[in-house]
Amino acid sequence: MALPESVGCGRHRPALRLVETKSLSRDDWLAVRKNGIGGSDAAAAVGLSPYMSPLELWMVKTGRDANLPKPDANETTEPVYWGTLLEPIVAASYTKQSGNRVRRVNAVLRHPSIPFMLANVDREVVGCADVQLLECKTAGEFGTRLWREGVPEYVQLQVQHLLAVTGKQAADVAVLLCGQKLEVHRVERDDGLIARLIELESAFWRYVETDTPPPADGSDSADRALRCLYPGTGGTVDFTGDRRLSSAFADLVAVRADIEAHQLVEAQLKQAIQQAMAEADRAEFETGYVSYKRSKDGKGVDLKRLLADHPHFATQYAITKPGSRRFLVNI
């Protein structure tokens, strides 16, 4: 694939302002994002996101995401809520720590020559020759693990995408860890990586343009997408003459048998250690330890007895749960 002239040759043109966002509603902003690949989509588009598969992203970009679970930006238990709330605090703390002034970029930006490449920049760094963009992040107890060795790969791809769209040379990533520690990481423009990223994003965007679903990648995200994309209407499909799928079925059966054998070995090894521990709740080994603690007694409701004593509750409080497809293998 021929790459645009501006990629990898030192002549980086500035981005185009596609849509002003200062008075844009969140729903309208999300609608604009469906017209291309944004920075936060980059890792998912190339199959390197820990949170979203290319298939699920394709469903979003083609408008098939109505039944996909979505985080509520107004729900205080959602990371997206805290990320949005804390973004200005992270930006202000970055300025205090680095001395660099920042300002908002109230627009959806577009690459000057690749229409599907979009960008929403958290902040622009003002008056600094070394760095031009600021990306603000927050990480909780689980997310902090991903930052132990620096900027996670999916964030690096996001930043390189932003640098590609804007034509800038460097960005700082300011991440607030567990609400009390701010780390700042510098990410320099990598034209070689950007060229490869554009190739892979272009391949994904062709799936969108041709309305062709990309292959599932084995992730939970892909499983979620498949269940929403194909809820099931019945019938039987005959794959007996399809060598590729017949081979996939045979491999699936073999892998499942191998997994079952390993699960049995795992259970035997675990039980051998449990039996040797007896009443102890911790065992030390040269290379690590195991814990085997009793949880606190919990209280619950005996639903079977409750409904026996009050059978009218079954009708009064009945709810309908949507069905889901089960994948069963028979040989």
N, C-alpha and C positions, 0 to 999 in steps of 0.2 A: 504494500500500500504506500502510495506517495504521501509523504508528510508535508504539512504546510511549510512554507518558506520560513516562517517565524520560529520554527522549532529547531533548537540545537545549532543555530548559526550566529547567535549573539545579537540578533536584531529582534528584540522583544517589544512588540507593539502593545499599547495599553488596551484594556478591555473596553467594550461598549456598554453603556448603561441601558439595559433592556427595559426594566420597569422600576419606577420609583416606589419605594416601600414605606415611606414615612407615614402615610395614611392608609396603607394597604392592610386589610383584615388578614388574619391567619389563614382562613379558608382560601382567600384569593391568592395568598402567597404560596400555599401548597399547590394550588392549581397551576400557577406559573412554573413551579418546579417540575411538573410533569412534562414540560416541553423540552427537557434536556437532563443531562447528568450534572448534578451539583457536587460540591466538594465532599459532602457527607455521604454521597452515593458512590464515590469513586471506588472504594475498597470492595463494596458489594458488587459493583459492575464487573470487576475483574476477578471475583471469587475469593477475595482475601479478607472479608469482613467476618468478625466473630459473632455478629448479630443478625445479618441478613444475607440470604443467598441470592445469586443472580436471578433465579426463578421468581422469588418473592418480589425483588425489585422490579422485574419485568411486569408483574401483575400490577404494581403501583403505577408504573409509567404508561401502561395501556388501559388504565381505568378499571381494572378487574379486582380492585382491593376493597370493595364495599364490605365483604364479609371477613376480611383479615382483621385480627385484633390490632388496635391502635392505642398508643399511650395517650392519656388525657392530659393535655398541657395545663389543666386547672386542678388536677388531682395531686395532693401533697405527697402521696406515696410514690409518685412517678419520678424517675431521674430527670425527665425532660422538664418537669416543673422547676426543680431545684437548679438545673442548668441555666434555664432562662432567668430565674430570679437572681442567681448569683453572678451572672455574666458581668454586669456593670461593676460589681464589687471586685471581681477578679481583675477586670481592666484597670480599676483605680489602684488596686494593690500592685499591679504590674508597674504602673507609672511611679508609684512611691518607691518600689524596690529598684527599678532600672533607671529612673530619671527620664525615660522616654515619654513624650506626650502622645496621646492617641485621640482619634475622633471616629465617630460612626461613619459608615458608608451606607447611606439609606437607599440602596438600589440593588436589584438583581443584576449582576454583571454577566456579559457574554464574551466569549473568546472572539477576537477580531476576525478570524477566518474559519472557525469551526463552530457552526451554529448550535450544536447540541451541548457544547461545553459551557455550563453556567457556574456562577459562583455567588455565594452570600458571604461576604467578609465580615467577621466580627468587629474588627477595628482596623483603621489605618494608622500606622506610626508616622508621626509628623516630624519633619526636620532632622531625620537621622540618616546618615549615609549608609550605615551597616545593615539596617533592617527596615522593611517597609510595611509589613503586615503583622497583626496580632491575632492569634487564635486562642480563645478562652475555653478552658475545659474544667470540669469538676469530676472528681472520682471518689466514690464511697469506699467502704471497707473491701468489697470484692474487686471493684475496678482499680483500686490502688495497686493490686498485684501486677496488673498489666504494665505499670509504669516503673517497675523496679529496675529495669535495665535501660531506661530512657524512654523516648517517644515510641509508643507501640506502632507496629507496621501500618495498621489501618489509619492511624492519625497521620503518619508520614505521607501516605498516599493522598490523603485529604489535602494536606498542605501543598504537596507538589502539584496537585490539580489546581489549587488556588493560584499558585505562582505561575502556572501555565496560562491560566485565563487572564490574569492581570498583567503579565509581563514583568513582574517584580523579581528581585534577586534573592530575598531572604525573608523569613517570617519567624517570629518568636511564638512559641506555644507556652502559655502560662496555664498551669494546672493546679487547682486547689485540691489537695489530698486530704480526705477525711475532714474537711471543713476547717483545717487549722494550719496547714503547711502549704506554702506557695512555691512551686518549682517553675523555673523558666528555662526552656530548651530552645536553642537556635537551630533552625532547619534551613540550610542553604539550597538554592536552586540546583537541581541535577538535570541537565538537559537530556542526558542519555536515558534516565529513568522516565522523564516526561515523554520522550518519544515513544518508549515502549508502552507507557500508560495510555497514550492517545491511540495507539494501535489496538490495545485491548478494549478500551472504551468504545472505539469505533465498531469493533466486532459485536459488542453487546448492543449498541444502538441499532445495528442492522436487524437484530432480533425484534426490537421495538418497531422499527419501520416496516418490517415484513410481517408483523403480527405473528411471529413464530416463537413459541416458548423455548428458552434455553434449556439444556439438559439439567436435571436435578443433580445435586452434588452430594447427597447423603446426609446433609445437615438437618437439624430440627426445623430450621426455617424452610427448607425445601419440602419437608414432610407437611408442614403447616400449609404451605402454598398449594401442594397437590390436593390436599383434602378440600380446600376452598375452591380450587380450580375445577376439580372433578368430583362433585358431591355424590355421584352415583345414581343411575337411573335404571339399572338392571340390565339383563341380557348377558350373552356369552360371546367372547371373541376367540377365534381360533388362531393360535400361533404355532400350530404343529408344523407348518411348512416354513416357518421363519427361523433360519439357522442361528441368526444373531440372538434373538430372544430365547430360543431353545437352549443355546449355550449359556445365556445369562441365568436361566432357571436352574440348569444343572449346577452352575457355580454357586448359586444361592443355596441350594440344598446341601452342597458339600461344605460351604462356609458355616451354615447353621449347625451341621453335625460337629464340626471342629469346635465351634463355640460351646456347644453342650458338653463336649468332652473336657474342655478347659474349665468350664464352670464346675463340673464335678470335682476336678482336681483342686480347684480353688476352695470349694466347700470342705473337702477333706483336710487340706492344710490349715484352714481357719479353725476347724473343729479340733484338730490336734493341739493347737495353741490354746484354745479356750479350755480344753480338758486339762491341760497342764497348768493353766493359771488357777484353776479351781475358784476360790472366792476372791482372788486378787482382782483389782480393777485396772492394773497397769502392768505391762511386761516390757523390760528393757532388752534391746539386742545391740550388737556391735554397730549395726547400720541404721538403727531407728528404734521405734517403740510402737506398741499397740495399746489402746485403751479399751476396756470392756466394762463400762460403768452402767449401773442400774439407773434408769430414769426415775423421776419423781412420779408418784402415783397420780393419775389424772382422773378427772370426773367427766362423765358423759351422760347421755340420755339413752335409756333402753327403749328404742323406737318400737321394737316388736311388742313389748309389754304395753307401751303407751297407746299404740293403735288398737291393741286387744281390749284395753279398758275404755278407750274413746274412739270407736271405729269411724265416727262421723268426721274426725280430723282428717282422715285420708282424702275425703272429698273436699272438705272446706279449705285445706291448704295444699291441694294438689297443684303441681306445676308441670309444664311440658318441657322436657329437655330435648334439644335438637339431636338427632341421631348422627353418628359418624361412621365412616367406613372402617372395617377391620381387614387386615391383610393376612390371610391364613394360607399356609403352604400344605398341600396334600400330595403324597406320593404313594 
